[in-house]
């Protein structure tokens, strides 16, 4: 049942009249919005006893105790029957069938109660709805349901009805109200509203100093508001009340909280679940995203069957060479999945292959993530282990989508993984992340010519593409299907409206290395290739240069060994280059080098040799 439905007015229609039986405050009966005078205190007590046990048999003895307490008449059964007759007549006067509502039972009477007529019933339904939402981690929905339930109350239950019956019933109902208020206040603390809840918690604690749960909530709220001394005083007050009135010490949970406050435990500064309505730090999606349909389906299916269903933590790793579109795909998938992860969609660049930057330390990444979910910088622990614990605590019972972009290794991402089952993680990396907890790996290859043409067509003016279809196909092939190269080619054409597409293909035909010059800046094609090549060892560079002689043709280990001089070294190094996505493995022992990566590396080697010759010549 939705909160919207639960928050409807607590009145139902019966035999042409709307009736409410209101216990959560002064007892009253309303018909069509007007108060019904049902009789004196004893008649009201008798009606309250019947309705509180609606649709259940109520003995005459119980009704006598409710109406007369210890001062029952000698002819109690006859008097009860007389009062019941009055009630039936009074109900009939406001349009209710009294005979149909108050039924005679073998041991007494039974009141026929319709759904929604008793505010106690509606209160309990809303509380149950809130607790169900809380159990599955839907804090916002739980807060709305509990707030709606508490809004029904108009004051202490069953006030204005005298006697022990009303007092006992009121004690039980008021306890239910207090429990609901405590649960609502706990959610407020989870949403980091500690300052706002302190006044209400103080009032409740003054009324119930022996309620340890209340004391704990007030202590936490005060501590998070910077009032450590006041929080410790609440503990002393609660302990004194327990010792004086019950001769018992506080329980272990309250004692532990007291000790944590004394020690300034960092856990206390963390409002677990402070993601609230959901934080979103995803980069913008790619307009007109094209291609990668199969890969996209696999990513979405894995996230949906894992994190969304709450069955397991879904982790998809997307790997591939520089410029192949890993981040573009991950961000697009994250935007498609965003609505299914309402507690947050978070993005962090781990700088695994960022020019001029070292890979981000996991502890630094955790600090960034913790601040993103609302943990104050001053409350973030110092050690990696503590940050991991706090991060995973924050995501308990949450549905969060985490994008870890540009990772360098499995060791870098492992501390960043959530512990809960309701989350999903997308990881991008140029390296194949051996040893990670990956659910599935999506290895990207360059786009096929048809998809590359679609990519260019999505950026260039339609009339421009239509005028030169063959040149568009040729340009797509020259870019080697690399989305980054296609992007810069399209951008160059957009910035040179006087150029034809054939002009650009002619330029690239004369100098294939000119593709690397289409971009400018640290995020360009040359920079992307550079960060991959610069991380290779001397041995890897030697083997890579030797196999570049094969241009873009497939080659096997034997051919590579013949060029490098050692087949076994070539086999081992080529596998490491495949793991770094610098060469493409085709099948066992067979590989290929991407044409643009080869062109870039050959240019670097030519520049290096020119520099050596100039140095030797003393230039």
MISEKE-288778 format. One record per residue (C-alpha): residue number from 0; residue in one letter; x, y, z. Coordinates in steps of 0.25 Angstrom, whole numbers. Layout:
N
R/nr/rest/u/v/w
R/NUM/a/X/Y/Z $
...
//
This chain:
619
R/nr/rest/u/v/w
R/0/x/0/0/0 $
R/1/x/6/14/-4 $
R/2/x/8/25/6 $
R/3/x/-1/34/-3 $
R/4/x/-12/24/0 $
R/5/x/-9/22/15 $
R/6/x/-10/37/17 $
R/7/x/-24/38/12 $
R/8/x/-34/43/22 $
R/9/x/-38/32/33 $
R/10/x/-53/31/29 $
R/11/x/-61/21/22 $
R/12/x/-75/20/17 $
R/13/x/-85/11/23 $
R/14/x/-100/11/21 $
R/15/x/-100/25/15 $
R/16/x/-91/31/27 $
R/17/x/-76/34/29 $
R/18/x/-72/29/42 $
R/19/x/-59/30/50 $
R/20/x/-55/25/64 $
R/21/x/-44/33/69 $
R/22/x/-35/28/81 $
R/23/x/-22/35/78 $
R/24/x/-25/47/87 $
R/25/x/-39/50/94 $
R/26/x/-48/39/90 $
R/27/x/-59/43/80 $
R/28/x/-68/38/69 $
R/29/x/-70/46/57 $
R/30/x/-81/44/46 $
R/31/x/-79/51/33 $
R/32/x/-69/60/40 $
R/33/x/-77/64/52 $
R/34/x/-75/59/66 $
R/35/x/-86/49/71 $
R/36/x/-91/50/85 $
R/37/x/-92/35/89 $
R/38/x/-95/37/103 $
R/39/x/-88/39/117 $
R/40/x/-75/34/121 $
R/41/x/-79/19/124 $
R/42/x/-86/18/110 $
R/43/x/-74/24/104 $
R/44/x/-65/14/111 $
R/45/x/-73/3/107 $
R/46/x/-73/7/92 $
R/47/x/-58/9/93 $
R/48/x/-56/-5/99 $
R/49/x/-65/-11/87 $
R/50/x/-58/-3/76 $
R/51/x/-44/-6/81 $
R/52/x/-47/-20/79 $
R/53/x/-54/-19/66 $
R/54/x/-59/-31/60 $
R/55/x/-56/-40/72 $
R/56/x/-65/-45/83 $
R/57/x/-64/-36/96 $
R/58/x/-70/-43/108 $
R/59/x/-80/-36/117 $
R/60/x/-70/-36/129 $
R/61/x/-60/-28/121 $
R/62/x/-70/-18/117 $
R/63/x/-74/-17/132 $
R/64/x/-60/-14/136 $
R/65/x/-58/-4/125 $
R/66/x/-71/4/129 $
R/67/x/-71/2/144 $
R/68/x/-57/-1/148 $
R/69/x/-58/-7/162 $
R/70/x/-72/-1/164 $
R/71/x/-81/-10/156 $
R/72/x/-96/-11/158 $
R/73/x/-102/-24/164 $
R/74/x/-110/-26/151 $
R/75/x/-98/-23/142 $
R/76/x/-102/-32/130 $
R/77/x/-116/-25/129 $
R/78/x/-109/-12/130 $
R/79/x/-99/-15/119 $
R/80/x/-111/-19/110 $
R/81/x/-118/-6/113 $
R/82/x/-106/2/110 $
R/83/x/-104/-6/97 $
R/84/x/-118/-3/93 $
R/85/x/-115/12/95 $
R/86/x/-103/11/87 $
R/87/x/-111/4/75 $
R/88/x/-121/15/76 $
R/89/x/-111/26/76 $
R/90/x/-103/20/64 $
R/91/x/-117/18/56 $
R/92/x/-119/33/59 $
R/93/x/-107/37/51 $
R/94/x/-110/27/39 $
R/95/x/-103/15/44 $
R/96/x/-111/1/46 $
R/97/x/-108/-1/61 $
R/98/x/-113/-15/60 $
R/99/x/-104/-18/49 $
R/100/x/-92/-11/56 $
R/101/x/-93/-17/70 $
R/102/x/-96/-32/69 $
R/103/x/-100/-41/80 $
R/104/x/-90/-52/83 $
R/105/x/-90/-65/91 $
R/106/x/-82/-58/103 $
R/107/x/-85/-44/100 $
R/108/x/-85/-35/88 $
R/109/x/-77/-32/76 $
R/110/x/-75/-19/68 $
R/111/x/-74/-20/53 $
R/112/x/-63/-10/49 $
R/113/x/-60/-6/35 $
R/114/x/-46/-4/30 $
R/115/x/-41/10/32 $
R/116/x/-52/14/43 $
R/117/x/-42/13/55 $
R/118/x/-31/22/55 $
R/119/x/-23/12/63 $
R/120/x/-24/2/52 $
R/121/x/-19/13/42 $
R/122/x/-8/17/51 $
R/123/x/-3/2/52 $
R/124/x/-4/0/37 $
R/125/x/4/12/34 $
R/126/x/15/8/44 $
R/127/x/15/-6/38 $
R/128/x/17/1/24 $
R/129/x/28/10/29 $
R/130/x/36/-2/36 $
R/131/x/35/-10/23 $
R/132/x/41/1/16 $
R/133/x/52/3/26 $
R/134/x/55/-12/25 $
R/135/x/58/-11/10 $
R/136/x/66/2/12 $
R/137/x/56/12/7 $
R/138/x/58/22/17 $
R/139/x/50/33/10 $
R/140/x/38/25/9 $
R/141/x/39/20/23 $
R/142/x/40/34/28 $
R/143/x/28/38/20 $
R/144/x/20/27/26 $
R/145/x/24/29/40 $
R/146/x/21/43/39 $
R/147/x/8/41/33 $
R/148/x/5/31/45 $
R/149/x/9/41/56 $
R/150/x/1/52/49 $
R/151/x/-12/44/53 $
R/152/x/-10/47/68 $
R/153/x/-17/58/75 $
R/154/x/-12/56/89 $
R/155/x/-10/45/99 $
R/156/x/-19/33/96 $
R/157/x/-33/31/101 $
R/158/x/-32/44/109 $
R/159/x/-46/48/116 $
R/160/x/-50/34/118 $
R/161/x/-48/30/133 $
R/162/x/-45/17/139 $
R/163/x/-34/7/139 $
R/164/x/-38/0/126 $
R/165/x/-35/13/119 $
R/166/x/-22/15/126 $
R/167/x/-17/2/122 $
R/168/x/-21/3/108 $
R/169/x/-15/17/107 $
R/170/x/-2/12/113 $
R/171/x/-1/2/102 $
R/172/x/-5/12/91 $
R/173/x/4/23/96 $
R/174/x/16/13/96 $
R/175/x/13/10/82 $
R/176/x/13/24/79 $
R/177/x/27/26/86 $
R/178/x/33/15/78 $
R/179/x/29/21/65 $
R/180/x/34/34/69 $
R/181/x/47/28/73 $
R/182/x/48/21/59 $
R/183/x/45/34/52 $
R/184/x/55/41/60 $
R/185/x/66/31/57 $
R/186/x/63/33/42 $
R/187/x/65/48/44 $
R/188/x/78/45/50 $
R/189/x/81/36/38 $
R/190/x/78/48/29 $
R/191/x/88/57/37 $
R/192/x/77/65/44 $
R/193/x/83/64/58 $
R/194/x/82/79/61 $
R/195/x/67/79/57 $
R/196/x/63/67/66 $
R/197/x/70/71/79 $
R/198/x/58/79/84 $
R/199/x/48/68/82 $
R/200/x/58/58/88 $
R/201/x/60/66/100 $
R/202/x/45/67/103 $
R/203/x/43/52/101 $
R/204/x/55/49/110 $
R/205/x/50/58/121 $
R/206/x/37/50/120 $
R/207/x/44/36/120 $
R/208/x/58/37/126 $
R/209/x/59/22/127 $
R/210/x/57/19/112 $
R/211/x/71/15/108 $
R/212/x/68/16/93 $
R/213/x/63/31/95 $
R/214/x/76/34/103 $
R/215/x/84/28/92 $
R/216/x/78/36/81 $
R/217/x/79/49/89 $
R/218/x/94/46/92 $
R/219/x/97/44/78 $
R/220/x/90/56/73 $
R/221/x/97/65/84 $
R/222/x/110/59/81 $
R/223/x/109/61/66 $
R/224/x/105/76/69 $
R/225/x/118/78/76 $
R/226/x/112/77/90 $
R/227/x/120/65/96 $
R/228/x/118/70/111 $
R/229/x/103/71/109 $
R/230/x/103/57/103 $
R/231/x/111/51/115 $
R/232/x/101/58/124 $
R/233/x/89/51/118 $
R/234/x/96/38/121 $
R/235/x/98/41/135 $
R/236/x/84/45/136 $
R/237/x/79/32/130 $
R/238/x/88/24/138 $
R/239/x/83/31/151 $
R/240/x/69/29/148 $
R/241/x/71/14/145 $
R/242/x/79/12/158 $
R/243/x/69/20/166 $
R/244/x/56/14/161 $
R/245/x/60/0/156 $
R/246/x/73/-3/163 $
R/247/x/79/-7/150 $
R/248/x/91/-1/142 $
R/249/x/90/3/127 $
R/250/x/90/-7/117 $
R/251/x/103/-11/109 $
R/252/x/99/-2/96 $
R/253/x/97/10/105 $
R/254/x/110/8/112 $
R/255/x/117/6/99 $
R/256/x/112/18/93 $
R/257/x/116/26/106 $
R/258/x/130/20/104 $
R/259/x/131/24/89 $
R/260/x/127/39/93 $
R/261/x/138/39/103 $
R/262/x/148/34/93 $
R/263/x/143/43/81 $
R/264/x/140/31/73 $
R/265/x/139/35/58 $
R/266/x/127/25/56 $
R/267/x/119/35/64 $
R/268/x/121/46/54 $
R/269/x/115/38/43 $
R/270/x/100/39/40 $
R/271/x/99/25/34 $
R/272/x/90/26/22 $
R/273/x/93/41/19 $
R/274/x/91/39/4 $
R/275/x/77/44/6 $
R/276/x/70/46/-7 $
R/277/x/82/42/-15 $
R/278/x/95/49/-19 $
R/279/x/98/49/-34 $
R/280/x/112/52/-38 $
R/281/x/112/45/-52 $
R/282/x/118/53/-64 $
R/283/x/109/57/-75 $
R/284/x/104/46/-84 $
R/285/x/108/46/-98 $
R/286/x/98/52/-107 $
R/287/x/93/43/-119 $
R/288/x/101/31/-113 $
R/289/x/102/21/-124 $
R/290/x/108/6/-125 $
R/291/x/112/-4/-114 $
R/292/x/98/-9/-113 $
R/293/x/102/-23/-109 $
R/294/x/112/-18/-98 $
R/295/x/102/-8/-93 $
R/296/x/92/-20/-91 $
R/297/x/101/-28/-84 $
R/298/x/105/-17/-74 $
R/299/x/90/-13/-71 $
R/300/x/86/-27/-70 $
R/301/x/97/-30/-60 $
R/302/x/94/-18/-51 $
R/303/x/79/-21/-52 $
R/304/x/80/-35/-48 $
R/305/x/91/-32/-37 $
R/306/x/90/-19/-30 $
R/307/x/76/-15/-34 $
R/308/x/70/-28/-30 $
R/309/x/78/-28/-17 $
R/310/x/83/-42/-19 $
R/311/x/98/-39/-20 $
R/312/x/108/-27/-22 $
R/313/x/109/-26/-37 $
R/314/x/123/-22/-42 $
R/315/x/125/-20/-57 $
R/316/x/139/-17/-62 $
R/317/x/141/-10/-76 $
R/318/x/155/-11/-82 $
R/319/x/161/-7/-95 $
R/320/x/172/1/-102 $
R/321/x/173/16/-101 $
R/322/x/162/23/-108 $
R/323/x/153/11/-110 $
R/324/x/142/18/-102 $
R/325/x/142/11/-88 $
R/326/x/138/24/-80 $
R/327/x/128/28/-91 $
R/328/x/121/14/-90 $
R/329/x/121/13/-75 $
R/330/x/115/27/-73 $
R/331/x/104/25/-83 $
R/332/x/101/11/-76 $
R/333/x/101/19/-63 $
R/334/x/91/29/-68 $
R/335/x/82/18/-73 $
R/336/x/82/11/-59 $
R/337/x/81/24/-51 $
R/338/x/66/22/-47 $
R/339/x/69/8/-42 $
R/340/x/79/13/-32 $
R/341/x/71/24/-25 $
R/342/x/81/26/-13 $
R/343/x/92/31/-22 $
R/344/x/101/30/-35 $
R/345/x/115/33/-32 $
R/346/x/127/35/-41 $
R/347/x/142/36/-38 $
R/348/x/154/37/-47 $
R/349/x/165/28/-42 $
R/350/x/175/34/-51 $
R/351/x/181/20/-55 $
R/352/x/186/26/-68 $
R/353/x/185/41/-67 $
R/354/x/197/49/-72 $
R/355/x/205/55/-62 $
R/356/x/198/49/-50 $
R/357/x/200/37/-42 $
R/358/x/189/27/-40 $
R/359/x/180/31/-29 $
R/360/x/183/24/-15 $
R/361/x/171/17/-10 $
R/362/x/171/24/3 $
R/363/x/170/37/-5 $
R/364/x/159/32/-14 $
R/365/x/151/28/-1 $
R/366/x/152/42/5 $
R/367/x/146/47/-8 $
R/368/x/135/37/-8 $
R/369/x/132/39/7 $
R/370/x/131/54/5 $
R/371/x/122/51/-7 $
R/372/x/112/44/2 $
R/373/x/112/55/12 $
R/374/x/122/51/22 $
R/375/x/129/63/28 $
R/376/x/144/64/24 $
R/377/x/148/66/39 $
R/378/x/141/52/42 $
R/379/x/148/44/31 $
R/380/x/157/34/38 $
R/381/x/172/34/36 $
R/382/x/175/20/32 $
R/383/x/171/12/19 $
R/384/x/164/1/28 $
R/385/x/156/11/35 $
R/386/x/151/18/23 $
R/387/x/148/5/17 $
R/388/x/139/1/29 $
R/389/x/132/15/29 $
R/390/x/130/15/14 $
R/391/x/123/1/14 $
R/392/x/115/5/26 $
R/393/x/110/17/19 $
R/394/x/105/8/7 $
R/395/x/98/-3/16 $
R/396/x/83/-5/11 $
R/397/x/86/6/0 $
R/398/x/84/5/-15 $
R/399/x/96/12/-21 $
R/400/x/103/12/-34 $
R/401/x/118/14/-34 $
R/402/x/126/17/-46 $
R/403/x/141/15/-44 $
R/404/x/147/21/-56 $
R/405/x/162/19/-61 $
R/406/x/166/9/-51 $
R/407/x/180/3/-51 $
R/408/x/179/-10/-44 $
R/409/x/170/-19/-36 $
R/410/x/178/-15/-23 $
R/411/x/173/0/-26 $
R/412/x/158/-3/-27 $
R/413/x/157/-14/-16 $
R/414/x/156/-5/-4 $
R/415/x/146/4/-11 $
R/416/x/136/-7/-14 $
R/417/x/123/-6/-5 $
R/418/x/119/-17/4 $
R/419/x/104/-18/2 $
R/420/x/97/-25/-8 $
R/421/x/88/-14/-13 $
R/422/x/99/-7/-20 $
R/423/x/106/-8/-34 $
R/424/x/120/-4/-39 $
R/425/x/125/-1/-53 $
R/426/x/140/-1/-54 $
R/427/x/148/4/-66 $
R/428/x/162/1/-69 $
R/429/x/172/0/-80 $
R/430/x/178/-12/-72 $
R/431/x/171/-26/-71 $
R/432/x/169/-26/-56 $
R/433/x/174/-39/-52 $
R/434/x/170/-43/-38 $
R/435/x/158/-34/-36 $
R/436/x/144/-38/-31 $
R/437/x/138/-35/-45 $
R/438/x/125/-41/-48 $
R/439/x/127/-40/-63 $
R/440/x/138/-33/-72 $
R/441/x/134/-26/-84 $
R/442/x/146/-24/-93 $
R/443/x/144/-13/-104 $
R/444/x/150/-14/-118 $
R/445/x/150/-3/-128 $
R/446/x/136/0/-135 $
R/447/x/133/-7/-148 $
R/448/x/133/2/-160 $
R/449/x/117/2/-160 $
R/450/x/117/7/-145 $
R/451/x/128/17/-148 $
R/452/x/121/23/-159 $
R/453/x/109/24/-150 $
R/454/x/118/31/-140 $
R/455/x/122/41/-150 $
R/456/x/108/43/-155 $
R/457/x/103/46/-141 $
R/458/x/113/58/-140 $
R/459/x/114/64/-154 $
R/460/x/103/71/-161 $
R/461/x/94/61/-169 $
R/462/x/95/68/-182 $
R/463/x/110/68/-181 $
R/464/x/110/53/-179 $
R/465/x/100/50/-190 $
R/466/x/108/58/-200 $
R/467/x/121/49/-197 $
R/468/x/117/35/-193 $
R/469/x/129/29/-198 $
R/470/x/138/39/-191 $
R/471/x/131/37/-178 $
R/472/x/134/22/-179 $
R/473/x/148/24/-183 $
R/474/x/150/34/-171 $
R/475/x/144/24/-162 $
R/476/x/154/13/-166 $
R/477/x/165/23/-165 $
R/478/x/161/25/-150 $
R/479/x/163/10/-148 $
R/480/x/149/10/-141 $
R/481/x/154/17/-129 $
R/482/x/143/26/-123 $
R/483/x/154/36/-118 $
R/484/x/160/38/-132 $
R/485/x/146/38/-139 $
R/486/x/142/49/-129 $
R/487/x/154/58/-132 $
R/488/x/153/56/-147 $
R/489/x/138/60/-146 $
R/490/x/142/72/-137 $
R/491/x/152/77/-147 $
R/492/x/142/76/-158 $
R/493/x/132/84/-150 $
R/494/x/143/94/-147 $
R/495/x/147/95/-162 $
R/496/x/133/97/-169 $
R/497/x/140/100/-182 $
R/498/x/147/87/-182 $
R/499/x/141/75/-189 $
R/500/x/142/61/-183 $
R/501/x/150/57/-195 $
R/502/x/160/69/-191 $
R/503/x/162/62/-177 $
R/504/x/164/48/-183 $
R/505/x/174/53/-193 $
R/506/x/182/60/-182 $
R/507/x/182/47/-174 $
R/508/x/186/39/-186 $
R/509/x/198/47/-189 $
R/510/x/202/47/-174 $
R/511/x/196/36/-165 $
R/512/x/203/42/-153 $
R/513/x/195/54/-155 $
R/514/x/183/47/-148 $
R/515/x/191/49/-135 $
R/516/x/191/64/-138 $
R/517/x/176/66/-140 $
R/518/x/175/68/-125 $
R/519/x/181/78/-116 $
R/520/x/183/77/-101 $
R/521/x/185/67/-90 $
R/522/x/172/59/-93 $
R/523/x/175/57/-107 $
R/524/x/179/44/-115 $
R/525/x/194/46/-114 $
R/526/x/193/48/-99 $
R/527/x/184/36/-98 $
R/528/x/194/27/-106 $
R/529/x/206/34/-98 $
R/530/x/200/29/-84 $
R/531/x/199/15/-89 $
R/532/x/213/15/-96 $
R/533/x/220/22/-84 $
R/534/x/216/12/-74 $
R/535/x/222/0/-82 $
R/536/x/236/-6/-77 $
R/537/x/248/-5/-86 $
R/538/x/246/-20/-90 $
R/539/x/231/-17/-94 $
R/540/x/235/-5/-102 $
R/541/x/246/-13/-110 $
R/542/x/236/-25/-113 $
R/543/x/225/-15/-117 $
R/544/x/234/-7/-126 $
R/545/x/239/-20/-133 $
R/546/x/225/-25/-135 $
R/547/x/220/-11/-141 $
R/548/x/227/-15/-154 $
R/549/x/215/-24/-156 $
R/550/x/207/-12/-158 $
R/551/x/192/-15/-155 $
R/552/x/194/-30/-160 $
R/553/x/192/-41/-151 $
R/554/x/204/-48/-146 $
R/555/x/208/-60/-137 $
R/556/x/218/-63/-126 $
R/557/x/228/-69/-135 $
R/558/x/228/-57/-145 $
R/559/x/230/-48/-133 $
R/560/x/241/-57/-127 $
R/561/x/248/-56/-140 $
R/562/x/248/-41/-140 $
R/563/x/251/-39/-125 $
R/564/x/262/-51/-125 $
R/565/x/255/-59/-114 $
R/566/x/242/-67/-116 $
R/567/x/240/-70/-101 $
R/568/x/242/-55/-97 $
R/569/x/233/-50/-108 $
R/570/x/222/-60/-104 $
R/571/x/223/-55/-89 $
R/572/x/224/-40/-93 $
R/573/x/213/-41/-103 $
R/574/x/203/-46/-92 $
R/575/x/207/-35/-83 $
R/576/x/204/-25/-95 $
R/577/x/191/-32/-97 $
R/578/x/187/-30/-82 $
R/579/x/191/-15/-84 $
R/580/x/182/-15/-96 $
R/581/x/194/-10/-105 $
R/582/x/193/-21/-114 $
R/583/x/180/-28/-118 $
R/584/x/180/-44/-115 $
R/585/x/172/-50/-127 $
R/586/x/174/-65/-123 $
R/587/x/184/-73/-115 $
R/588/x/198/-68/-119 $
R/589/x/192/-58/-130 $
R/590/x/192/-43/-128 $
R/591/x/190/-30/-136 $
R/592/x/195/-16/-133 $
R/593/x/185/-4/-136 $
R/594/x/189/5/-147 $
R/595/x/188/18/-140 $
R/596/x/195/12/-127 $
R/597/x/206/7/-137 $
R/598/x/208/20/-144 $
R/599/x/209/28/-130 $
R/600/x/220/18/-125 $
R/601/x/228/19/-138 $
R/602/x/227/34/-137 $
R/603/x/232/33/-123 $
R/604/x/243/24/-127 $
R/605/x/247/33/-139 $
R/606/x/248/45/-130 $
R/607/x/256/38/-120 $
R/608/x/266/33/-130 $
R/609/x/267/47/-136 $
R/610/x/270/53/-122 $
R/611/x/281/42/-120 $
R/612/x/287/46/-134 $
R/613/x/287/61/-130 $
R/614/x/293/58/-117 $
R/615/x/304/50/-123 $
R/616/x/306/61/-133 $
R/617/x/307/71/-122 $
R/618/x/295/79/-128 $
//
